[in-house]
Amino acid sequence: MCRVQLVKLLSLRWWLVFLLAGFLFMAFGAVSYNLFRLLQANISLFAEYGVMVIAEGALQQLVELTLLGYASLLLWLGFKACEGWLVASLMDEPFRE
């Protein structure tokens, strides 16, 4: 029931979808900023010093960076869903799920 209400709300207000897309895009940029460089540095730390860096918190950092990568992916997918919704609205076609 909640999903149907959300679809009705977003169908009537295209500007709300546009604002949501902008928010998701900005959040994607904030989460993924410098993510690859930090991940590369963490992996090279493991490669250079081995399991000794686990005590220093490198494993926890690797897990956190991986979770940030997945969060970034979810934000990007949300943005692309909003983009598809807006394009379908502009073309007067029903949005396909």
DRENVOVEX-526848 format. One record per atom (N, C-alpha, C, O): atom name; z negated, x negated, y negated. Coordinates in pm, 1 decimal. Each point is the difference from the previous one (the first is absolute). Layout:
// residues N
SITE   atom         zz         xx         yy
SITE     CA          Z          X          Y
...
This chain:
// residues 97
SITE   atom         zz         xx         yy
SITE      N        0.0      -81.7      119.9
SITE     CA        0.0       81.7     -119.9
SITE      C        0.0      -85.6     -125.6
SITE      O       67.2       32.7      -97.9
SITE      N     -141.4     -140.7      100.4
SITE     CA       -9.0      -87.5     -116.3
SITE      C      135.4      -65.0      -30.2
SITE      O       36.6      -17.8     -116.2
SITE      N       37.3      -17.5      222.2
SITE     CA      130.7      -63.6      -18.3
SITE      C       98.8       95.7      -66.0
SITE      O       79.5      -41.3      -84.5
SITE      N      -84.0      166.7      122.0
SITE     CA       88.9      100.4      -58.5
SITE      C      -30.3       16.4     -148.3
SITE      O       91.6       11.8      -81.3
SITE      N     -218.4      -11.1       46.1
SITE     CA      -37.3       11.7     -141.0
SITE      C       46.8     -121.0      -79.0
SITE      O       44.7       13.8     -113.9
SITE      N      -54.5     -132.8      173.4
SITE     CA       46.6     -120.9      -66.8
SITE      C      150.5        4.6      -22.6
SITE      O       48.1      -36.7     -107.2
SITE      N       25.8       81.5      207.2
SITE     CA      145.6       10.7      -13.4
SITE      C       36.7       97.7     -110.8
SITE      O       90.4      -27.4      -78.9
SITE      N     -159.3      140.8       71.9
SITE     CA       27.7       97.5     -106.0
SITE      C      -32.2      -56.9     -137.1
SITE      O       76.5       18.6      -94.6
SITE      N     -189.1      -87.7       83.2
SITE     CA      -40.2      -57.4     -128.3
SITE      C      100.5     -103.4      -47.8
SITE      O       39.2        0.6     -116.7
SITE      N        2.5      -89.2      206.0
SITE     CA       93.4     -105.0      -38.6
SITE      C      140.3       54.1      -23.0
SITE      O       75.4      -57.5      -78.5
SITE      N      -38.8      165.5      144.2
SITE     CA      132.2       59.2      -20.5
SITE      C       12.4       61.9     -138.1
SITE      O      107.9       -1.6      -59.3
SITE      N     -215.4       55.1        8.4
SITE     CA        4.5       64.7     -130.9
SITE      C      -12.7      -99.7     -114.7
SITE      O       45.0       27.7     -111.2
SITE      N     -104.1     -140.1      136.4
SITE     CA      -26.1      -96.2     -106.4
SITE      C       60.3     -135.6       35.4
SITE      O      -67.2      -82.9       61.5
SITE      N      192.9       58.9      -99.3
SITE     CA       66.7     -125.5       31.1
SITE      C      -63.3     -115.6      -75.0
SITE      O        0.4     -113.0       48.9
SITE      N      -54.4      139.3     -166.3
SITE     CA      -60.7     -107.4      -78.5
SITE      C     -126.0      -53.1       67.6
SITE      O      -36.1     -116.3      -17.9
SITE      N      -30.6      201.1       95.3
SITE     CA     -117.3      -44.2       74.9
SITE      C       40.9      -98.9      109.5
SITE      O      -69.0      -99.0       24.2
SITE      N      180.4      126.5       40.7
SITE     CA       52.7      -91.7      101.4
SITE      C       41.7     -130.8      -65.8
SITE      O      -21.0     -107.5       56.0
SITE      N       80.3      116.6     -175.1
SITE     CA       41.4     -119.4      -73.0
SITE      C     -121.3      -85.6      -36.4
SITE      O        4.2     -122.1       15.3
SITE      N     -111.3      183.9      -62.9
SITE     CA     -122.4      -73.8      -32.6
SITE      C      -62.1      -62.3      125.0
SITE      O      -47.3     -113.6       -3.4
SITE      N       47.6      188.2      112.5
SITE     CA      -53.2      -52.6      125.6
SITE      C       82.0     -119.6       47.9
SITE      O      -55.8      -98.8       47.7
SITE      N      188.2      107.7      -60.5
SITE     CA       86.6     -111.2       39.6
SITE      C      -29.1     -122.9      -85.5
SITE      O       -5.8     -111.6       51.6
SITE      N      -12.5      131.3     -181.2
SITE     CA      -33.1     -112.0      -88.0
SITE      C     -133.0      -63.2       35.3
SITE      O      -12.7     -122.4        1.6
SITE      N      -87.0      205.6       26.8
SITE     CA     -131.0      -52.3       39.5
SITE      C        9.4      -78.6      130.4
SITE      O      -56.8     -108.6       11.4
SITE      N      128.4      163.2       86.9
SITE     CA       13.2      -68.1      128.9
SITE      C       74.6     -132.0      -14.6
SITE      O      -34.5      -98.0       66.0
SITE      N      136.0       94.6     -151.4
SITE     CA       75.6     -123.4      -21.1
SITE      C      -86.3     -106.2      -66.4
SITE      O        3.7     -116.7       39.1
SITE      N      -82.6      157.2     -140.7
SITE     CA      -88.5      -95.1      -67.7
SITE      C     -108.9      -50.3       95.5
SITE      O      -35.0     -118.0       -2.0
SITE      N      -17.7      206.6       84.3
SITE     CA     -101.8      -40.7       97.2
SITE      C       59.7      -95.2      103.5
SITE      O      -65.5      -95.3       42.1
SITE      N      189.8      121.3       -1.4
SITE     CA       68.9      -90.4       92.7
SITE      C       11.3     -139.2      -60.8
SITE      O      -26.0      -99.9       67.1
SITE      N       64.6       93.6     -193.3
SITE     CA       11.2     -129.1      -66.7
SITE      C     -133.1      -71.5      -10.9
SITE      O       -7.1     -121.4       19.3
SITE      N      -98.8      195.5      -50.0
SITE     CA     -132.4      -60.9      -14.3
SITE      C      -53.0      -51.3      133.6
SITE      O      -61.0     -106.7        5.9
SITE      N       84.0      182.2      100.8
SITE     CA      -52.0      -40.2      131.0
SITE      C       79.4     -117.2       56.3
SITE      O      -57.9      -91.0       59.2
SITE      N      188.2       92.1      -76.7
SITE     CA       82.9     -102.9       62.3
SITE      C       18.3     -124.3      -86.6
SITE      O       66.7      -94.9       41.3
SITE      N     -125.3       94.7     -160.6
SITE     CA       12.6     -115.4      -89.3
SITE      C      -56.3     -124.6       68.4
SITE      O     -116.3       -1.4       40.4
SITE      N      195.1      -99.0      -27.8
SITE     CA      -39.1     -130.2       53.6
SITE      C      -45.2        5.9      146.1
SITE      O      -63.8      -93.5       48.4
SITE      N       95.4      200.1       20.9
SITE     CA      -47.0       17.1      137.5
SITE      C       62.6     -102.8       94.5
SITE      O      -69.8      -56.6       84.2
SITE      N      197.5       32.4      -96.6
SITE     CA       68.0      -91.5       91.5
SITE      C      -46.3     -143.8      -19.0
SITE      O      -14.1      -74.3       97.1
SITE      N       -9.3       35.2     -220.7
SITE     CA      -46.4     -136.0      -27.5
SITE      C     -139.5      -23.2       59.8
SITE      O      -25.9     -104.6       59.6
SITE      N      -63.4      202.6      -76.1
SITE     CA     -134.4      -11.8       57.1
SITE      C        4.4       -0.9      152.1
SITE      O      -73.6      -75.1       64.1
SITE      N      159.1      157.7       -6.5
SITE     CA       13.4        3.9      145.7
SITE      C       54.8     -132.1       53.5
SITE      O      -46.0      -48.8      103.2
SITE      N      142.6       -8.5     -171.8
SITE     CA       56.2     -128.2       40.7
SITE      C     -105.5     -110.3       -8.6
SITE      O       -8.3      -84.6       89.1
SITE      N      -72.1       84.8     -195.4
SITE     CA     -105.4     -100.3      -14.5
SITE      C     -105.4       15.3      109.0
SITE      O      -50.3      -99.7       51.9
SITE      N       16.8      222.5      -17.0
SITE     CA     -100.0       23.8      103.4
SITE      C       49.5      -47.2      135.8
SITE      O      -74.3      -62.7       75.4
SITE      N      198.7       92.4      -44.7
SITE     CA       55.3      -41.7      129.6
SITE      C       13.7     -152.1        6.9
SITE      O      -24.8      -59.0      105.2
SITE      N       63.7       -5.0     -215.0
SITE     CA        9.4     -146.2        0.7
SITE      C     -138.7      -64.1       12.0
SITE      O      -13.2     -108.5       56.6
SITE      N      -89.7      174.4     -109.4
SITE     CA     -137.1      -48.7       16.8
SITE      C      -39.0        2.4      147.5
SITE      O      -60.5      -94.8       50.0
SITE      N       94.8      202.5       19.0
SITE     CA      -25.0        7.6      144.2
SITE      C       79.0     -106.9       74.6
SITE      O      -51.8      -62.7       92.4
SITE      N      175.7       41.9     -131.9
SITE     CA       84.0      -97.8       68.8
SITE      C      -52.2     -141.9      -20.4
SITE      O       10.4      -83.2       90.1
SITE      N      -65.7       55.2     -206.6
SITE     CA      -45.2     -135.6      -29.9
SITE      C     -137.4      -31.1       59.5
SITE      O      -20.9     -108.7       53.9
SITE      N      -71.9      202.5      -63.3
SITE     CA     -137.7      -27.9       40.5
SITE      C      -43.0       71.2      128.0
SITE      O     -108.7      -27.0       51.2
SITE      N      189.5      114.9        0.3
SITE     CA      -31.5       66.6      125.5
SITE      C     -109.7      103.9      -13.5
SITE      O      -18.3       59.7     -106.1
SITE      N      -54.4      -38.7      215.3
SITE     CA     -101.3      105.7        2.9
SITE      C     -123.1      -33.7      -82.7
SITE      O      -86.6       85.5      -18.4
SITE      N       76.8     -206.8      -31.5
SITE     CA     -114.3      -40.1      -81.3
SITE      C      -10.8       84.2     -127.9
SITE      O     -109.9       17.5      -52.6
SITE      N      221.2       34.2        2.7
SITE     CA       -1.8       76.3     -125.6
SITE      C      -50.4      142.6       19.1
SITE      O      -21.6       71.0      -98.2
SITE      N        2.5      -28.1      222.4
SITE     CA      -53.6      134.5       23.9
SITE      C     -140.5       11.4      -57.7
SITE      O      -36.2      104.0      -55.0
SITE      N      -43.0     -209.8       67.2
SITE     CA     -136.1        0.8      -54.1
SITE      C        0.0        8.4     -152.4
SITE      O      -97.5       46.0      -59.4
SITE      N      203.6      -89.1       -2.9
SITE     CA        9.2        3.7     -146.4
SITE      C       54.0      133.5      -51.9
SITE      O       10.3       19.2     -121.2
SITE      N       24.0       72.0      210.4
SITE     CA       44.4      132.6      -42.0
SITE      C      150.3       19.3       -2.7
SITE      O       48.4      100.2      -52.7
SITE      N       26.3     -194.1      108.4
SITE     CA      145.6       10.7       -3.6
SITE      C       51.3      113.1       88.8
SITE      O      101.0       62.8      -31.6
SITE      N     -170.0      -36.7      142.2
SITE     CA       42.4      109.7       87.2
SITE      C      -20.7      134.6      -69.0
SITE      O       85.0       88.7        8.5
SITE      N     -197.4      -74.4      -76.2
SITE     CA      -25.2      124.1      -74.6
SITE      C      104.9       18.1     -109.5
SITE      O       47.8      111.0      -23.2
SITE      N      -12.7     -220.4      -43.6
SITE     CA      101.5        8.5     -104.5
SITE      C      135.8       37.0       59.1
SITE      O       75.1       76.0      -61.1
SITE      N      -43.1     -128.1      178.1
SITE     CA      126.2       33.4       65.7
SITE      C        5.5      148.1       35.2
SITE      O      103.6       64.2      -17.5
SITE      N     -213.9       -9.7       66.7
SITE     CA       -5.9      143.1       32.0
SITE      C       14.6       83.0     -127.7
SITE      O       72.0       99.9       -0.8
SITE      N     -139.6     -140.4     -106.8
SITE     CA        9.7       72.3     -127.1
SITE      C      141.9       -3.4      -55.7
SITE      O       49.2      100.4      -51.5
SITE      N       16.5     -215.5       61.8
SITE     CA      137.7      -10.5      -48.3
SITE      C       94.1       86.6       82.9
SITE      O       93.0       59.9      -54.0
SITE      N     -116.4      -53.1      183.8
SITE     CA       81.5       85.8       86.0
SITE      C      -19.3      146.6      -36.5
SITE      O       96.8       75.7       -6.4
SITE      N     -221.4      -35.2      -17.4
SITE     CA      -26.6      138.5      -40.7
SITE      C       61.8       31.1     -136.1
SITE      O       49.2      110.7      -21.8
SITE      N      -51.5     -206.9      -69.1
SITE     CA       65.7       20.3     -129.3
SITE      C      151.0       16.2       16.8
SITE      O       63.2       77.3      -72.0
SITE      N       -6.1     -150.2      166.9
SITE     CA      142.3       15.8       28.5
SITE      C       32.7      140.1       48.5
SITE      O       99.7       58.9      -41.7
SITE      N     -183.7       -5.3      129.9
SITE     CA       22.1      136.7       48.0
SITE      C      -23.6      103.1     -109.9
SITE      O       70.6      100.5       -6.9
SITE      N     -169.0     -124.7      -78.7
SITE     CA      -23.4       90.7     -113.0
SITE      C      119.8       -0.9      -93.8
SITE      O       40.3      104.2      -51.7
SITE      N       16.0     -222.1       30.3
SITE     CA      118.6      -12.1      -83.6
SITE      C      117.8       76.5       60.4
SITE      O       75.4       65.8      -71.6
SITE      N      -60.5      -74.8      202.9
SITE     CA      106.2       73.6       68.6
SITE      C      -17.7      150.6      -15.3
SITE      O       97.4       71.1      -24.8
SITE      N     -219.5      -21.9       39.1
SITE     CA      -25.9      143.6      -15.8
SITE      C       30.0       47.0     -142.0
SITE      O       54.7      108.6      -19.3
SITE      N      -90.1     -189.3      -79.2
SITE     CA       29.9       36.8     -138.3
SITE      C      150.9        4.3      -23.9
SITE      O       49.6       89.2      -68.9
SITE      N       23.2     -185.2      125.5
SITE     CA      145.4       -1.7      -15.5
SITE      C       63.8      122.1       67.2
SITE      O       92.0       60.6      -55.0
SITE      N     -140.8      -25.5      173.1
SITE     CA       53.4      117.8       69.0
SITE      C      -28.1      127.5      -78.7
SITE      O       84.1       89.7       -4.9
SITE      N     -201.5      -81.1      -56.5
SITE     CA      -30.7      114.6      -85.7
SITE      C       93.6        7.5     -118.6
SITE      O       45.4      108.2      -37.4
SITE      N      -16.3     -223.6      -22.2
SITE     CA       94.3       -3.8     -111.4
SITE      C      138.6       45.5       44.0
SITE      O       65.1       78.0      -69.5
SITE      N      -20.1     -126.7      184.8
SITE     CA      132.9       38.0       48.5
SITE      C        6.9      148.7       33.4
SITE      O      104.5       62.4      -18.8
SITE      N     -213.9       -4.6       67.9
SITE     CA       -2.8      144.0       27.1
SITE      C       13.4       78.2     -130.1
SITE      O       73.2       98.8       -6.2
SITE      N     -143.8     -142.9      -97.6
SITE     CA       11.7       66.5     -130.9
SITE      C      141.5      -14.8      -55.0
SITE      O       54.7       93.6      -58.3
SITE      N        3.9     -211.2       77.1
SITE     CA      136.4      -22.4      -46.3
SITE      C       97.3       94.6       70.6
SITE      O       86.8       59.4      -63.9
SITE      N     -101.5      -45.8      195.4
SITE     CA       85.8       91.5       75.2
SITE      C      -17.5      143.4      -45.1
SITE      O       96.9       75.3       -8.6
SITE      N     -220.0      -37.5      -20.1
SITE     CA      -30.6      134.5      -47.9
SITE      C       67.8       25.1     -134.7
SITE      O       59.2      105.8      -21.4
SITE      N      -68.1     -203.0      -68.6
SITE     CA       60.5       16.3     -132.7
SITE      C      152.1        6.5        7.6
SITE      O       62.0       81.5      -68.4
SITE      N       -2.1     -165.9      150.3
SITE     CA      145.8        1.6       13.8
SITE      C       45.6      132.1       59.6
SITE      O       99.1       57.4      -45.1
SITE      N     -170.4       -8.5      145.8
SITE     CA       35.2      129.1       59.2
SITE      C      -15.1      112.1     -101.9
SITE      O       79.1       94.3       -0.4
SITE      N     -179.6     -103.6      -85.7
SITE     CA      -19.3      101.9     -103.9
SITE      C      113.2       -2.5     -101.6
SITE      O       46.9      104.8      -44.4
SITE      N       -3.4     -224.5        7.8
SITE     CA      109.2      -11.2      -96.8
SITE      C      132.0       50.1       56.7
SITE      O       84.0       51.1      -74.0
SITE      N      -65.5      -65.5      203.8
SITE     CA      123.6       44.5       64.1
SITE      C       -9.4      144.7       46.7
SITE      O       94.3       51.7       59.9
SITE      N     -206.0       13.6      -86.3
SITE     CA      -25.1      138.8       41.0
SITE      C       13.5       19.2      150.3
SITE      O       51.5      101.7       46.6
SITE      N      -98.2     -200.2       28.3
SITE     CA       -1.0        9.1      145.2
SITE      C     -144.6       11.5       45.8
SITE      O      -88.8      -54.7      -65.3
SITE      N       63.1      123.0      173.6
SITE     CA     -137.5        4.4       51.5
SITE      C      -41.0     -136.9       53.3
SITE      O       80.8      -70.5       60.4
SITE      N     -204.6       34.0      -82.6
SITE     CA      -50.9     -128.2       47.3
SITE      C      -18.4        4.9      150.9
SITE      O      -67.1       88.8       52.6
SITE      N      127.5     -185.4       16.7
SITE     CA      -12.9       -6.9      145.5
SITE      C     -114.2      -93.2       35.4
SITE      O      -15.1     -107.2      -58.6
SITE      N      -64.1      149.1      154.3
SITE     CA     -115.9      -80.6       40.4
SITE      C       36.7      -93.1      111.5
SITE      O      -84.5      -75.9       47.4
